[in-house]
Amino acid sequence: MKEVDVVVIGGGVTGTAILSYLSRYDLRCMLVEKAPDIAMGTTKANSAILHAGFDAPTGSNKARLNVEGNALYHELKDELDLDIKWTGSYVVAKTDEEIAALEELKARGEANGVPGLEIVSGEKLRESEPNLTEEIKAALFAPTAGLCWPFGVAAAFAENAAENGAEIVRDCEVIRITPEADGSGFIVRTMQGELKAKTVVNAAGVYADKVSALAGDDSFTITPRKGEYILFDKTSQQSLVKGIIFPVPSKTSKGILVCATTHGNVFIGPNANDTDNKEDLSVSTPGMNEIIAGAKKMIANLPMGAAITQFAGLRAVSSTGDFIIGRSEKVKGLYQAAGIQSPGLTSAPAIGKEIAAMVAEDLGAKEKAEYKKGRPPQPVIREMTREEQKKLIQDDKRYGLIVCRCETITEGEICDAIHRPCGARTVDGVKRRTRAGMGRCQGGFCGPRVALILARELHLPVTEIRKDGEGSFLYYDKEQEAY
Ligand SMILES: Cc1cc2nc3c(=O)[nH]c(=O)nc-3n(C[C@H](O)[C@H](O)[C@H](O)COP(=O)(O)OP(=O)(O)OC[C@H]3O[C@@H](n4cnc5c(N)ncnc54)[C@H](O)[C@@H]3O)c2cc1C
């Protein structure tokens, strides 16, 4: 039976960040993820904002870890080569009552330790965001907020951890956790067999209550809260926004926003509706109408013809109302990273750092002398100069063959995505690592070609290549295999 010091359950941004920080210590670490790839839970469907940290109540785990996480991303951007744009964010107000709410948010943010908060006039706001309605009178500007690419963040943490000896096993659901009678650890049963672990870290997203209960701690529950979105193509930034625009928040969410993405698109959403189904990622007509109405309060004319897709994500709302972080009070050797709703993406590095330090202290582990910072470089053709492109293509012709025409992604980049540490195994895994299939045609042209490249590079029949989730095999007739 395989033996490790730590097993992290869940390969979202929380689990991969924890693994990355654990890999700095002299520990045998493994991450197990039930899906075919990392970051297929809430991490793949959210607003992608690195929040400044003025929303959460002062003194909460959310407030503390948000501000710490935001500061860590400012350091990690270069170290892990993360796709981040530090745009700052605005909360906008139309009425005197809303302007008073901005003052409250500013005071709370200052108490939370958020630097540089400033209330600006509507005119000043429209100098940078001219499409916003004239009805907006003032806005709270937070200069430390930014946009990121959440999948890219999780992939970077996973790649860094793998470079430092951590093991990542996908398609590996944990189905039973049995504490050893002598308190020396746990037998963890997965869909790929059993392993023995001295400690278990629970980072299972909306399933964190179930995983905790498997290990014997049923002290909290997680309720999914759905948020739906509409994504516009890249023509929309001109008529919409370049940064992050929030309304004044409600009790349950930060409100329906209008927001750019790191790759030049714009989205509107999310709404916030509780559900009892941990798998419900459906979008609905009432949901779409709700987010359109919400966004129109800030921009009257939405370019609905430029909408390219809709999607939904599930917030993991804990029964305590806060992040549940650290040692389980009921089970020795179990560590919780549960209830990680927003600002969980922003907080991930701070959660990772804190939990890794706790586990290392309890196991008496030291920091590794030979820890490798960063991750292998990833070539991105569309961001290179002509000269750089020419050189790369001379060395490897696959970088001259464009597979995704919408996003200009080459065969070389797709092969790199497959062979990187914790590389792509599915068509959508390639999409999230390279953007092949994220453009206007949404993979209609390149999807089948990507499947054939995956089959060739992984030495598998194409009938075994999945689009994304469990069982999503693609069928091709023999003639199409001649690529
Ligand atoms: C609508 C919405 C908007 C948001 N916007 C923002 C934002 O702008 N900024 C921000 O900071 N945060 C935001 N968040 C929150 C952020 O997305 C989450 O906090 C973060 O993605 C949570 O990551 P995670 O790793 O904890 O969970 P997940 O990404 O869900 O990962 C958990 C993983 O555990 C795996 N798993 C579950 N059970 C098992 C098992 N038994 N065995 C093995 N694996 C298992 C799952 O398959 C999953 O991959 C938003 C969330 C939503 C829903």
The ligand as an SDF file (V2000), in Angstrom:
LIG
                    3D

 53 58  0  0  0  0  0  0  0  0999 V2000
  -20.4740   32.4150   -8.6910 C   0  0  0  0  0  0  0  0  0  0  0  0
  -19.1420   32.4600   -7.9880 C   0  0  0  0  0  0  0  0  0  0  0  0
  -18.3290   33.5830   -8.0820 C   0  0  0  0  0  0  0  0  0  0  0  0
  -17.1190   33.6330   -7.4030 C   0  0  0  0  0  0  0  0  0  0  0  0
  -16.2860   34.6810   -7.6000 N   0  0  0  0  0  0  0  0  0  0  0  0
  -15.1040   34.7280   -6.9410 C   0  0  0  0  0  0  0  0  0  0  0  0
  -14.2060   35.7880   -7.1690 C   0  0  0  0  0  0  0  0  0  0  0  0
  -14.4080   36.6110   -8.0560 O   0  0  0  0  0  0  0  0  0  0  0  0
  -13.0770   35.8580   -6.4200 N   0  0  0  0  0  0  0  0  0  0  0  0
  -12.7970   34.9280   -5.4560 C   0  0  0  0  0  0  0  0  0  0  0  0
  -11.8060   35.0870   -4.7610 O   0  0  0  0  0  0  0  0  0  0  0  0
  -13.5970   33.8590   -5.2720 N   0  0  0  0  0  0  0  0  0  0  0  0
  -14.7280   33.7400   -6.0060 C   0  0  0  0  0  0  0  0  0  0  0  0
  -15.5470   32.6660   -5.8530 N   0  0  0  0  0  0  0  0  0  0  0  0
  -15.1450   31.6130   -4.9270 C   0  0  0  0  0  0  0  0  0  0  0  0
  -14.0960   30.7010   -5.5410 C   0  0  0  0  0  0  0  0  0  0  0  0
  -14.4360   30.3460   -6.8630 O   0  0  0  0  0  0  0  0  0  0  0  0
  -14.0070   29.4660   -4.6790 C   0  0  0  0  0  0  0  0  0  0  0  0
  -13.8040   29.8570   -3.3510 O   0  0  0  0  0  0  0  0  0  0  0  0
  -12.8670   28.5440   -5.0790 C   0  0  0  0  0  0  0  0  0  0  0  0
  -12.8790   28.2570   -6.4450 O   0  0  0  0  0  0  0  0  0  0  0  0
  -13.0030   27.2590   -4.2770 C   0  0  0  0  0  0  0  0  0  0  0  0
  -11.9880   26.3860   -4.6530 O   0  0  0  0  0  0  0  0  0  0  0  0
  -11.8880   24.9660   -3.9500 P   0  0  0  0  0  0  0  0  0  0  0  0
  -10.6450   24.3650   -4.4080 O   0  0  0  0  0  0  0  0  0  0  0  0
  -12.1020   25.1270   -2.4840 O   0  0  0  0  0  0  0  0  0  0  0  0
  -13.1730   24.1750   -4.4850 O   0  0  0  0  0  0  0  0  0  0  0  0
  -13.3580   23.4350   -5.8820 P   0  0  0  0  0  0  0  0  0  0  0  0
  -12.7780   24.1950   -6.9970 O   0  0  0  0  0  0  0  0  0  0  0  0
  -14.8090   23.0780   -5.9770 O   0  0  0  0  0  0  0  0  0  0  0  0
  -12.4920   22.1150   -5.7080 O   0  0  0  0  0  0  0  0  0  0  0  0
  -12.8900   21.0510   -4.8940 C   0  0  0  0  0  0  0  0  0  0  0  0
  -12.4790   19.7680   -5.5910 C   0  0  0  0  0  0  0  0  0  0  0  0
  -12.6950   18.6520   -4.7270 O   0  0  0  0  0  0  0  0  0  0  0  0
  -13.0100   17.5530   -5.5420 C   0  0  0  0  0  0  0  0  0  0  0  0
  -13.6420   16.5170   -4.7030 N   0  0  0  0  0  0  0  0  0  0  0  0
  -14.8260   16.5890   -4.0650 C   0  0  0  0  0  0  0  0  0  0  0  0
  -15.0740   15.4420   -3.4020 N   0  0  0  0  0  0  0  0  0  0  0  0
  -14.0100   14.6260   -3.6390 C   0  0  0  0  0  0  0  0  0  0  0  0
  -13.6900   13.3030   -3.2350 C   0  0  0  0  0  0  0  0  0  0  0  0
  -14.4970   12.5740   -2.4590 N   0  0  0  0  0  0  0  0  0  0  0  0
  -12.5170   12.7670   -3.6540 N   0  0  0  0  0  0  0  0  0  0  0  0
  -11.6650   13.4780   -4.4520 C   0  0  0  0  0  0  0  0  0  0  0  0
  -11.9410   14.7420   -4.8780 N   0  0  0  0  0  0  0  0  0  0  0  0
  -13.0950   15.3080   -4.4570 C   0  0  0  0  0  0  0  0  0  0  0  0
  -13.9430   18.1510   -6.5830 C   0  0  0  0  0  0  0  0  0  0  0  0
  -14.0500   17.3480   -7.7390 O   0  0  0  0  0  0  0  0  0  0  0  0
  -13.2960   19.4980   -6.8450 C   0  0  0  0  0  0  0  0  0  0  0  0
  -12.4350   19.4890   -7.9670 O   0  0  0  0  0  0  0  0  0  0  0  0
  -16.7390   32.5540   -6.5640 C   0  0  0  0  0  0  0  0  0  0  0  0
  -17.5460   31.4090   -6.5110 C   0  0  0  0  0  0  0  0  0  0  0  0
  -18.7100   31.3420   -7.2420 C   0  0  0  0  0  0  0  0  0  0  0  0
  -19.5190   30.0930   -7.2540 C   0  0  0  0  0  0  0  0  0  0  0  0
  1  2  1  0
  2  3  1  0
  2 52  2  0
  3  4  2  0
  4  5  1  0
  4 50  1  0
  5  6  2  0
  6  7  1  0
  6 13  1  0
  7  8  2  0
  7  9  1  0
  9 10  1  0
 10 11  2  0
 10 12  1  0
 12 13  2  0
 13 14  1  0
 14 15  1  0
 14 50  1  0
 15 16  1  0
 16 17  1  0
 16 18  1  0
 18 19  1  0
 18 20  1  0
 20 21  1  0
 20 22  1  0
 22 23  1  0
 23 24  1  0
 24 25  2  0
 24 26  1  0
 24 27  1  0
 27 28  1  0
 28 29  2  0
 28 30  1  0
 28 31  1  0
 31 32  1  0
 32 33  1  0
 33 34  1  0
 33 48  1  0
 34 35  1  0
 35 36  1  0
 35 46  1  0
 36 37  1  0
 36 45  1  0
 37 38  2  0
 38 39  1  0
 39 40  1  0
 39 45  2  0
 40 41  1  0
 40 42  2  0
 42 43  1  0
 43 44  2  0
 44 45  1  0
 46 47  1  0
 46 48  1  0
 48 49  1  0
 50 51  2  0
 51 52  1  0
 52 53  1  0
M  END
$$$$
